[in-house]
C-alpha cells in the first residue's frame, strides 16, 4: 500500500510590517533655526507694537513734524527752481580796470599842405657845413676846373623848402580807463548747461509738487542770511 507523502502547507504567512515613526524627526540645527526665527519675529512684533503706541500717543507732534517737513521740502524745491531760472537769464556785469600802453605805428605824410610854417621856411638852429664837388667854367674859353666847394651855412639862416615825404611814426601812448563788461550767461558756454540743469530740476520737482504746499512766491535764503 502506497503511502502518500504528507506535504506541510503554509497557510498564510503573516508579513513583517516595518514600524515607522508617526512624525518626521528634525535635526537639532533645524530646530535651533526655527526657534531663533520665532524669537526674532516675536521681538520685531513687540518693537513694532511699541513704536505704534508711541506714535499714537504723540500723533499731534508727529503730524506737526510731518507738516513742517513738507513745508521745508516745498520751500527748498521752489527756491531751487527759482535759482535755476534766474541763472538761465543772468548777466555778468563787471568793470575791468585797464592800465596799459597802446602801441601806435603809422605813416605820417609831410607835404606843403601839412607844414604849418608860413611860406615853407626852415630856419637852421646851428651852422651846417656843405662839402660838394663843383665844375668851374672860366669865361672866354678859359677852360673847365673840377673842384670841391666847402660852404658853411650859418645858424639862423632861413631856407625855403618844399617837403613831400612820409615819416614812419612808431610810439605808444598810456591808456588808463575802466571798461564796463556786460555778458549774458545764455550767450556763453554755460548757457546750455544751465538749461540742462533747469530741465533736470523740473523733472524731479513737477511730479511731487502737487503733493506739497508749494509757496506762490519762492523764498530767498540770501535775504534771510543778510538779516
C-alpha positions as CSV (number, residue, x, y, z in Angstrom):
1,X,0.0,0.0,0.0
2,X,1.4,3.3,-1.1
3,X,1.9,6.0,1.4
4,X,1.4,9.5,0.1
5,X,3.9,11.9,1.3
6,X,2.5,14.4,3.6
7,X,3.4,17.9,2.5
8,X,3.2,20.6,5.0
9,X,1.5,23.7,3.6
10,X,1.9,27.1,5.0
11,X,-1.5,28.6,5.1
12,X,-0.8,32.3,5.3
13,X,2.4,33.8,6.4
14,X,2.0,37.0,8.4
15,X,4.2,39.7,6.7
16,X,6.5,41.5,9.0
17,X,5.4,45.1,9.0
18,X,8.1,47.7,9.5
19,X,7.3,50.1,12.2
20,X,7.6,53.8,11.1
21,X,7.5,56.9,13.3
22,X,4.4,58.9,13.1
23,X,6.2,62.3,12.8
24,X,9.5,63.0,11.0
25,X,12.3,63.9,13.3
26,X,14.2,67.2,12.6
27,X,17.8,67.7,13.0
28,X,18.9,69.8,16.1
29,X,20.3,72.5,13.8
30,X,16.9,73.0,12.0
31,X,15.2,73.1,15.4
32,X,17.5,75.8,16.6
33,X,17.0,77.8,13.4
34,X,13.2,77.6,13.8
35,X,13.2,78.7,17.4
36,X,15.6,81.6,16.6
37,X,13.4,82.8,13.8
38,X,10.4,82.6,16.1
39,X,12.1,84.7,18.8
40,X,13.3,87.3,16.2
41,X,9.8,87.6,14.8
42,X,8.3,88.0,18.3
43,X,10.9,90.7,19.2
44,X,10.1,92.6,15.9
45,X,6.4,92.4,16.6
46,X,7.0,93.8,20.1
47,X,9.1,96.6,18.7
48,X,6.5,97.5,16.1
49,X,3.8,97.5,18.7
50,X,5.8,99.8,21.0
51,X,6.6,102.2,18.1
52,X,2.9,102.2,17.1
53,X,1.9,103.0,20.6
54,X,4.4,105.9,20.8
55,X,3.2,107.3,17.5
56,X,-0.4,107.1,18.7
57,X,0.4,108.8,22.0
58,X,2.3,111.6,20.2
59,X,0.3,111.8,17.0
60,X,-0.1,115.6,17.3
61,X,3.7,116.0,17.4
62,X,4.2,113.5,14.6
63,X,1.6,115.4,12.4
64,X,3.4,118.6,13.2
65,X,6.8,117.2,12.2
66,X,5.4,115.8,9.0
67,X,3.7,119.1,8.1
68,X,7.0,121.0,8.9
69,X,8.9,118.6,6.8
70,X,6.6,119.0,3.8
71,X,6.7,122.8,4.2
72,X,10.5,122.7,4.4
73,X,10.8,120.5,1.3
74,X,8.3,122.6,-0.6
75,X,10.2,125.8,0.2
76,X,13.6,124.5,-0.8
77,X,12.3,122.9,-4.0
78,X,10.6,126.1,-5.0
79,X,13.7,128.2,-4.3
80,X,15.8,125.7,-6.3
81,X,13.6,126.1,-9.3
82,X,13.7,129.9,-8.9
83,X,17.5,129.9,-8.6
84,X,18.0,127.8,-11.7
85,X,15.6,130.1,-13.7
86,X,17.5,133.2,-12.6
87,X,20.8,131.6,-13.6
88,X,19.4,130.9,-17.1
89,X,18.7,134.7,-17.5
90,X,21.6,136.1,-15.5
91,X,24.1,138.6,-16.9
92,X,27.7,139.1,-15.9
93,X,28.2,142.8,-15.1
94,X,31.7,143.8,-14.2
95,X,34.1,146.7,-14.7
96,X,37.6,145.8,-15.9
97,X,40.3,148.3,-15.0
98,X,42.7,148.8,-17.9
99,X,46.1,150.2,-17.3
100,X,48.5,149.7,-20.2
101,X,50.3,151.4,-23.1
102,X,48.7,151.3,-26.5
103,X,51.3,150.8,-29.3
104,X,50.9,153.1,-32.4
105,X,52.6,152.6,-35.7
106,X,51.6,154.7,-38.7
107,X,53.0,156.7,-41.6
108,X,52.7,160.5,-41.3
109,X,52.7,162.3,-44.7
110,X,54.6,165.6,-44.8
111,X,53.9,167.9,-47.7
112,X,53.3,171.6,-48.2
113,X,49.7,171.2,-47.1
114,X,50.7,169.8,-43.7
115,X,53.6,172.3,-42.9
116,X,52.4,175.0,-40.5
117,X,55.3,177.4,-41.1
118,X,54.4,180.3,-43.4
119,X,55.9,180.1,-46.9
120,X,57.5,176.7,-46.0
121,X,60.5,178.4,-44.4
122,X,63.0,176.3,-42.4
123,X,65.4,178.1,-40.0
124,X,68.7,176.5,-39.2
125,X,69.3,176.1,-35.5
126,X,73.1,175.6,-35.9
127,X,75.7,176.1,-38.6
128,X,75.8,173.4,-41.3
129,X,78.8,172.6,-43.4
130,X,78.3,171.6,-47.0
131,X,81.1,169.9,-49.0
132,X,80.2,169.1,-52.6
133,X,82.1,168.7,-55.9
134,X,81.8,171.6,-58.3
135,X,82.7,172.1,-62.0
136,X,84.0,175.6,-62.6
137,X,83.9,177.0,-66.2
138,X,86.1,180.0,-66.9
139,X,84.7,182.7,-69.2
140,X,86.1,183.5,-72.6
141,X,87.1,179.9,-73.3
142,X,89.4,179.7,-70.3
143,X,88.6,176.1,-69.7
144,X,87.0,174.0,-67.0
145,X,88.1,173.2,-63.5
146,X,86.9,170.4,-61.3
147,X,87.0,171.4,-57.7
148,X,85.4,170.8,-54.3
149,X,83.3,173.5,-52.7
150,X,83.1,173.8,-48.9
151,X,80.3,176.1,-47.8
152,X,79.3,176.8,-44.1
153,X,75.6,177.8,-43.7
154,X,75.3,179.9,-40.5
155,X,72.8,179.3,-37.7
156,X,69.6,181.2,-38.1
157,X,69.6,181.1,-41.9
158,X,66.2,180.7,-43.4
159,X,65.8,178.4,-46.3
160,X,62.7,177.9,-48.4
161,X,62.0,174.2,-48.7
162,X,59.4,172.0,-50.4
163,X,58.9,168.9,-48.3
164,X,57.0,165.9,-49.7
165,X,57.7,162.6,-47.8
166,X,56.2,160.0,-45.5
167,X,57.6,159.7,-41.9
168,X,57.1,156.4,-40.1
169,X,55.9,157.0,-36.6
170,X,56.3,154.2,-34.0
171,X,55.4,155.1,-30.5
172,X,53.0,154.2,-27.7
173,X,50.6,156.1,-25.5
174,X,49.5,155.3,-21.9
175,X,45.9,154.2,-21.5
176,X,44.1,154.2,-18.2
177,X,40.3,153.6,-18.1
178,X,37.6,151.4,-16.7
179,X,36.0,149.1,-19.3
180,X,32.4,148.0,-18.4
181,X,31.6,144.4,-19.3
182,X,28.1,143.0,-19.7
183,X,27.9,139.4,-20.8
184,X,24.6,137.4,-20.8
185,X,25.2,133.9,-19.5
186,X,22.8,132.5,-22.1
187,X,25.3,133.6,-24.8
188,X,28.3,131.9,-23.1
189,X,29.2,128.2,-22.9
190,X,27.5,128.0,-19.5
191,X,24.1,128.8,-21.1
192,X,23.3,125.2,-22.4
193,X,24.5,123.7,-19.1
194,X,22.1,125.9,-17.1
195,X,19.3,124.9,-19.4
196,X,20.0,121.2,-18.8
197,X,20.1,121.8,-15.1
198,X,16.7,123.5,-15.2
199,X,15.2,120.6,-17.2
200,X,16.5,118.1,-14.6
201,X,15.1,120.1,-11.7
202,X,11.7,120.4,-13.4
203,X,11.6,116.6,-14.0
204,X,12.3,116.0,-10.3
205,X,10.0,118.6,-8.8
206,X,7.0,118.7,-11.0
207,X,5.8,115.1,-10.2
208,X,5.8,115.7,-6.4
209,X,4.8,119.4,-6.5
210,X,1.0,118.6,-6.3
211,X,1.7,116.7,-3.0
212,X,3.5,119.5,-1.3
213,X,2.3,123.0,-0.2
214,X,4.4,124.9,-2.8
215,X,4.6,128.6,-2.0
216,X,3.3,131.1,-4.5
217,X,6.5,133.3,-4.1
218,X,9.8,131.4,-3.9
219,X,11.7,132.2,-0.7
220,X,15.1,133.9,-0.8
221,X,17.7,132.4,1.6
222,X,20.2,135.1,0.9
223,X,18.0,137.9,2.3
224,X,17.4,135.9,5.5
225,X,21.2,135.4,5.9
226,X,21.7,139.1,5.3
227,X,19.2,140.0,8.1
